[in-house]
Amino acid sequence: MDAGLVLQVERFSRTYRSGRGVHAVSFGVAHGEIVALVGPNGAGKTTLLEAVCGLADYVGSVRVEGFDREQASAQWTRMACLPEERRFPPFLAGLTAARLAERFWEQPGLEDRFVSEAERWELGAAELETPTFALSQGMREKLALALVFSRVVPLYVLDEPEAHLDPVMRDRLERRLAGLREGGHAVLLATHDVHLAARLADRVLVIVRGRVTDLGRAGVDEVLRALAAGT
């Protein structure tokens, strides 16, 4: 594995009975780099991110700081994932979730960081002590972001982190991700927002019909042309 890479994906494939899936994909994400995965619905973005996070089986190799799936626990302690579906036990409050996460991940200070992150996303003490079933979709989204960013790890894997955020919160998200990059963290995010990808990403990967094209640093027009050419 390249010493500069936090995440290295090689010859990754996952195919469904329909024949759709992701085919022979290879790429990496380095320290201090944001890589955006852009593609239409059903292109394979979530399939790829789920596998990277250890939530789905696959053929090929996924390494996180050199650890492969045979060392899954070492992988999991080195990355924080925001999956497509942000699921919370309905009667669990955010603050309780943070306390449990601090114990599970053995990261002292996680609960305090969570409270600070929650303030960034305009979640007050009342929201943090409210069972998640009683929160709006937007609040649950911000709660999920606060939990993910309260972990201190080399790699963040985020599936459409901008979903359900208003323009002000989207701006804060971009600033938060840029701050992670400046701190030397690696970020892999899937998004439908080509403007976000063009503004923020050091490299844009376009995925269409399970095939990935690395555009490098790309503008909106270049990304749109690559998407149109592949569909």
KOLLO-538626 format. One line per 4 residues: number of its first residue (from 1); their letters; for each residue y negated, x, z of N, C-alpha, C. Coordinates in steps of 0.05 Angstrom, whole numbers. Layout:
N
NUM = A = Y/X/Z/Y/X/Z/Y/X/Z ~ ... .
This chain:
231
1 = MDAG = 24/17/0/0/0/0/-25/18/0 ~ -45/10/-16/-70/25/-17/-83/24/10 ~ -91/48/20/-102/50/47/-128/33/51 ~ -142/28/29/-167/13/31/-163/-17/31 .
5 = LVLQ = -139/-26/27/-134/-55/25/-125/-67/51 ~ -136/-89/58/-126/-105/81/-103/-123/72 ~ -107/-135/49/-87/-153/37/-79/-143/10 ~ -52/-141/6/-42/-133/-20/-20/-153/-29 .
9 = VERF = -25/-166/-51/-6/-185/-62/5/-173/-88 ~ 32/-172/-90/44/-160/-114/66/-178/-125 ~ 64/-183/-151/84/-198/-166/91/-224/-151 ~ 71/-238/-141/75/-262/-126/81/-285/-144 .
13 = SRTY = 102/-301/-138/109/-324/-153/119/-346/-135 ~ 112/-370/-141/124/-394/-128/123/-417/-148 ~ 147/-427/-155/149/-447/-176/162/-472/-165 ~ 151/-495/-173/162/-521/-164/181/-531/-186 .
17 = RSGR = 195/-552/-179/215/-564/-198/201/-573/-224 ~ 176/-580/-222/162/-589/-245/155/-566/-265 ~ 159/-542/-255/152/-518/-271/125/-507/-265 ~ 109/-523/-250/82/-514/-242/85/-496/-218 .
21 = GVHA = 65/-479/-214/65/-460/-192/47/-437/-198 ~ 54/-414/-185/39/-390/-188/58/-369/-198 ~ 50/-353/-218/69/-336/-232/60/-307/-233 ~ 75/-289/-221/72/-260/-223/43/-251/-218 .
25 = VSFG = 32/-260/-196/4/-254/-189/2/-229/-172 ~ -16/-211/-178/-21/-187/-162/-51/-183/-158 ~ -59/-177/-134/-87/-171/-128/-89/-160/-99 ~ -112/-151/-92/-116/-141/-65/-144/-148/-55 .
29 = VAHG = -147/-147/-29/-173/-151/-16/-178/-128/3 ~ -201/-115/0/-206/-91/15/-223/-97/40 ~ -225/-77/58/-244/-79/80/-272/-83/69 ~ -287/-101/82/-315/-106/74/-317/-118/46 .
33 = EIVA = -298/-135/39/-299/-148/13/-293/-178/15 ~ -308/-194/-1/-302/-222/-3/-292/-228/-31 ~ -268/-240/-32/-256/-247/-58/-253/-277/-59 ~ -264/-289/-80/-263/-318/-83/-243/-326/-104 .
37 = LVGP = -226/-345/-98/-206/-356/-116/-216/-383/-126 ~ -221/-384/-152/-233/-408/-164/-214/-420/-185 ~ -210/-446/-185/-193/-458/-205/-194/-488/-202 ~ -184/-503/-222/-183/-532/-221/-162/-541/-201 .
41 = NGAG = -162/-567/-195/-141/-579/-178/-114/-574/-190 ~ -95/-566/-173/-67/-562/-183/-63/-535/-196 ~ -83/-517/-195/-80/-491/-208/-63/-472/-192 ~ -61/-476/-166/-45/-458/-149/-60/-444/-127 .
45 = KTTL = -85/-452/-123/-101/-439/-102/-88/-443/-74 ~ -83/-468/-67/-72/-473/-41/-44/-462/-38 ~ -28/-464/-59/-1/-452/-59/-2/-423/-51 ~ -20/-408/-63/-23/-380/-58/-33/-374/-30 .
49 = LEAV = -53/-389/-21/-64/-384/6/-44/-392/28 ~ -29/-413/23/-8/-421/43/13/-399/46 ~ 20/-387/24/40/-365/25/29/-341/39 ~ 4/-334/33/-8/-311/47/-9/-315/77 .
53 = CGLA = -13/-340/85/-15/-347/114/13/-351/126 ~ 34/-347/111/61/-351/122/70/-379/125 ~ 57/-397/110/64/-426/112/82/-436/89 ~ 89/-418/71/106/-426/48/122/-402/39 .
57 = DYVG = 145/-407/28/162/-386/17/153/-378/-10 ~ 161/-354/-19/153/-344/-45/170/-321/-54 ~ 167/-312/-79/180/-288/-89/158/-267/-93 ~ 164/-243/-86/144/-221/-89/137/-209/-62 .
61 = SVRV = 114/-197/-60/106/-183/-36/78/-191/-28 ~ 75/-196/-2/49/-201/10/47/-183/35 ~ 28/-164/35/25/-145/57/-2/-148/69 ~ -3/-149/96/-28/-149/111/-29/-124/128 .
65 = EGFD = -47/-107/121/-49/-80/134/-22/-66/134 ~ -8/-69/112/18/-56/109/42/-71/119 ~ 38/-93/133/61/-108/144/69/-130/124 ~ 95/-133/119/104/-153/101/116/-177/116 .
69 = REQA = 128/-196/102/137/-221/115/160/-216/134 ~ 174/-193/132/195/-187/151/182/-180/178 ~ 156/-175/179/142/-169/203/120/-190/206 ~ 128/-215/205/110/-238/204/91/-239/229 .
73 = SAQW = 101/-233/252/84/-234/276/61/-214/274 ~ 67/-191/263/46/-171/259/26/-180/239 ~ 35/-194/218/16/-205/198/-2/-226/211 ~ 10/-244/226/-5/-267/238/-27/-258/257 .
77 = TRMA = -22/-236/272/-42/-226/291/-65/-212/277 ~ -62/-207/251/-82/-192/236/-98/-210/217 ~ -93/-236/217/-108/-254/200/-113/-281/213 ~ -135/-294/205/-141/-321/214/-143/-338/190 .
81 = CLPE = -129/-361/191/-127/-379/167/-140/-406/172 ~ -154/-415/152/-164/-442/151/-149/-456/129 ~ -129/-472/135/-112/-485/115/-127/-508/101 ~ -115/-518/80/-127/-541/65/-130/-565/83 .
85 = ERRF = -110/-571/99/-111/-594/117/-116/-584/145 ~ -140/-591/156/-147/-583/183/-135/-603/202 ~ -112/-597/213/-98/-616/230/-102/-608/260 ~ -109/-628/276/-111/-625/305/-95/-646/318 .
89 = PPFL = -81/-640/340/-69/-662/356/-91/-681/364 ~ -88/-707/359/-110/-726/362/-123/-726/389 ~ -108/-721/411/-120/-723/437/-128/-696/448 ~ -127/-675/431/-135/-648/440/-165/-644/435 .
93 = AGLT = -179/-635/455/-207/-628/452/-210/-599/442 ~ -233/-594/429/-237/-567/418/-236/-545/439 ~ -248/-550/462/-249/-529/483/-221/-523/493 ~ -204/-544/495/-177/-540/503/-161/-524/482 .
97 = AARL = -166/-530/457/-154/-515/435/-161/-485/436 ~ -186/-479/443/-195/-452/444/-181/-437/468 ~ -178/-451/490/-164/-439/513/-136/-433/506 ~ -123/-451/493/-95/-447/484/-93/-424/464 .
101 = AERF = -112/-423/446/-112/-401/426/-116/-374/438 ~ -133/-373/459/-138/-347/472/-112/-337/485 ~ -97/-354/497/-71/-346/509/-51/-340/487 ~ -49/-356/467/-29/-352/446/-33/-326/431 .
105 = WEQP = -58/-321/423/-64/-297/408/-69/-272/425 ~ -70/-277/452/-75/-255/471/-101/-240/463 ~ -122/-256/459/-148/-245/453/-168/-253/475 ~ -171/-237/495/-191/-243/516/-219/-247/504 .
109 = GLED = -232/-267/514/-259/-273/505/-260/-293/482 ~ -237/-301/472/-237/-320/449/-251/-346/456 ~ -246/-356/480/-259/-382/488/-289/-379/488 ~ -299/-357/498/-328/-353/499/-340/-350/471 .
113 = RFVS = -325/-336/453/-334/-334/426/-334/-361/412 ~ -314/-377/419/-312/-404/407/-337/-421/414 ~ -345/-419/439/-369/-434/448/-393/-425/433 ~ -396/-398/429/-418/-388/414/-417/-397/385 .
117 = EAER = -393/-396/373/-390/-405/345/-397/-435/343 ~ -388/-450/362/-394/-479/362/-424/-484/361 ~ -439/-468/376/-468/-472/376/-479/-466/348 ~ -467/-446/334/-476/-440/307/-473/-465/289 .
121 = WELG = -452/-480/293/-446/-503/277/-456/-529/289 ~ -474/-526/309/-488/-549/321/-468/-568/335 ~ -448/-557/348/-430/-572/364/-437/-567/393 ~ -444/-588/408/-451/-585/435/-428/-589/454 .
125 = AAEL = -433/-586/480/-412/-588/500/-397/-614/499 ~ -412/-636/493/-399/-662/492/-378/-663/470 ~ -385/-652/446/-366/-652/424/-342/-635/429 ~ -346/-613/444/-324/-595/449/-304/-606/469 .
129 = ETPT = -313/-625/485/-295/-638/505/-285/-665/496 ~ -292/-673/471/-283/-698/460/-257/-695/445 ~ -237/-713/449/-213/-711/433/-219/-712/404 ~ -205/-697/388/-212/-694/360/-210/-720/344 .
133 = FALS = -194/-739/353/-191/-764/338/-218/-780/339 ~ -234/-774/359/-260/-789/362/-283/-775/347 ~ -278/-752/335/-299/-738/320/-299/-745/291 ~ -322/-743/278/-324/-748/250/-310/-726/234 .
137 = QGMR = -305/-731/209/-293/-711/192/-309/-686/190 ~ -336/-689/189/-353/-666/188/-352/-650/213 ~ -351/-663/236/-349/-649/261/-323/-634/264 ~ -301/-647/255/-275/-634/256/-275/-609/238 .
141 = EKLA = -289/-611/216/-291/-588/198/-305/-565/212 ~ -327/-571/225/-342/-550/239/-326/-539/262 ~ -311/-556/275/-294/-547/297/-273/-528/287 ~ -261/-533/264/-241/-516/253/-253/-488/246 .
145 = LALV = -277/-489/235/-291/-463/228/-296/-447/254 ~ -306/-461/275/-312/-447/300/-286/-434/311 ~ -264/-448/309/-239/-437/319/-230/-413/303 ~ -232/-415/277/-224/-392/260/-241/-368/264 .
149 = FSRV = -267/-372/265/-285/-349/268/-287/-338/296 ~ -275/-352/316/-274/-342/343/-252/-320/346 ~ -235/-319/327/-215/-297/327/-227/-272/314 ~ -220/-249/325/-229/-223/314/-205/-210/300 .
153 = VPLY = -205/-211/274/-182/-201/258/-192/-186/233 ~ -176/-170/221/-184/-157/196/-188/-175/172 ~ -172/-197/171/-171/-214/147/-175/-243/154 ~ -193/-256/139/-197/-285/141/-189/-298/114 .
157 = VLDE = -171/-318/116/-162/-332/92/-170/-361/95 ~ -188/-370/77/-201/-396/80/-198/-413/55 ~ -187/-437/59/-183/-456/37/-206/-476/37 ~ -224/-473/18/-247/-490/15/-263/-494/42 .
161 = PEAH = -273/-472/53/-287/-474/79/-313/-490/77 ~ -323/-494/53/-348/-509/50/-344/-539/49 ~ -319/-548/49/-313/-576/46/-326/-592/70 ~ -338/-614/64/-350/-633/83/-374/-622/99 .
165 = LDPV = -385/-599/89/-409/-588/102/-434/-597/87 ~ -455/-603/102/-480/-610/89/-494/-584/80 ~ -515/-586/64/-528/-562/53/-536/-541/74 ~ -547/-550/97/-555/-531/118/-531/-516/129 .
169 = MRDR = -509/-531/133/-485/-518/144/-472/-500/123 ~ -474/-507/98/-464/-489/77/-479/-463/76 ~ -505/-464/80/-521/-440/81/-512/-422/105 ~ -507/-435/128/-497/-420/151/-470/-408/146 .
173 = LERR = -453/-422/132/-427/-412/125/-430/-386/108 ~ -447/-387/88/-451/-364/71/-461/-340/87 ~ -479/-345/106/-489/-324/122/-467/-313/141 ~ -451/-331/151/-429/-322/169/-409/-305/153 .
177 = LAGL = -402/-313/129/-383/-297/113/-395/-270/105 ~ -421/-270/98/-434/-245/92/-434/-226/116 ~ -437/-238/140/-436/-222/164/-409/-210/169 ~ -388/-225/163/-361/-214/165/-358/-190/147 .
181 = REGG = -367/-192/122/-366/-170/103/-380/-146/114 ~ -404/-150/124/-420/-128/135/-405/-114/158 ~ -389/-130/173/-374/-119/195/-348/-106/187 ~ -343/-105/160/-319/-91/151/-294/-108/149 .
185 = HAVL = -297/-135/153/-274/-153/151/-269/-160/121 ~ -245/-168/116/-237/-177/89/-236/-208/89 ~ -245/-220/67/-245/-249/65/-233/-257/38 ~ -214/-275/39/-203/-288/15/-208/-318/18 .
189 = LATH = -223/-329/0/-229/-358/2/-224/-371/-25 ~ -214/-396/-23/-210/-413/-46/-233/-433/-46 ~ -244/-438/-70/-267/-456/-71/-268/-469/-99 ~ -280/-493/-100/-287/-506/-125/-316/-500/-132 .
193 = DVHL = -331/-489/-114/-359/-484/-118/-364/-458/-132 ~ -368/-459/-158/-372/-434/-173/-399/-421/-166 ~ -418/-436/-157/-444/-425/-149/-440/-408/-124 ~ -425/-419/-105/-419/-404/-80/-404/-378/-87 .
197 = AARL = -384/-380/-104/-369/-357/-112/-386/-335/-125 ~ -404/-344/-143/-421/-325/-157/-441/-312/-138 ~ -452/-327/-120/-471/-316/-101/-459/-297/-81 ~ -435/-303/-72/-424/-290/-48/-403/-270/-53 .
201 = ADRV = -386/-275/-73/-361/-259/-76/-367/-232/-89 ~ -353/-212/-79/-353/-185/-92/-335/-186/-117 ~ -314/-203/-116/-297/-207/-139/-290/-236/-140 ~ -288/-247/-165/-279/-274/-169/-253/-273/-184 .
205 = LVIV = -233/-287/-173/-207/-290/-186/-206/-318/-197 ~ -203/-322/-223/-200/-348/-234/-170/-354/-238 ~ -161/-376/-226/-133/-383/-229/-131/-410/-244 ~ -116/-409/-266/-111/-432/-283/-82/-432/-291 .
209 = RGRV = -69/-455/-286/-40/-458/-293/-23/-435/-281 ~ -30/-428/-256/-14/-408/-242/-18/-379/-250 ~ -37/-374/-268/-43/-347/-276/-71/-339/-266 ~ -73/-314/-258/-98/-305/-246/-112/-284/-264 .
213 = TDLG = -138/-287/-267/-155/-268/-282/-176/-257/-263 ~ -178/-231/-260/-197/-219/-242/-223/-213/-258 ~ -244/-228/-252/-269/-225/-266/-287/-204/-254 ~ -279/-193/-231/-298/-175/-217/-321/-191/-206 .
217 = RAGV = -344/-178/-203/-368/-193/-195/-378/-209/-219 ~ -380/-235/-216/-385/-252/-239/-406/-273/-233 ~ -421/-280/-254/-441/-301/-252/-429/-328/-258 ~ -444/-349/-254/-434/-376/-257/-424/-381/-285 .
221 = DEVL = -440/-373/-305/-432/-378/-333/-406/-364/-340 ~ -402/-340/-331/-377/-325/-336/-353/-339/-324 ~ -357/-349/-299/-335/-363/-286/-328/-388/-301 ~ -348/-403/-309/-344/-429/-323/-330/-424/-350 .
225 = RALA = -338/-402/-364/-325/-396/-389/-295/-389/-385 ~ -289/-374/-364/-261/-367/-358/-245/-392/-351 ~ -257/-410/-336/-243/-435/-330/-238/-452/-354 ~ -258/-454/-372/-255/-470/-396/-235/-458/-415 .
229 = AGT = -234/-431/-416/-215/-418/-434/-186/-421/-426 ~ -182/-425/-400/-155/-426/-390/-143/-454/-388 ~ -161/-474/-392/-151/-502/-389/-144/-514/-416 .
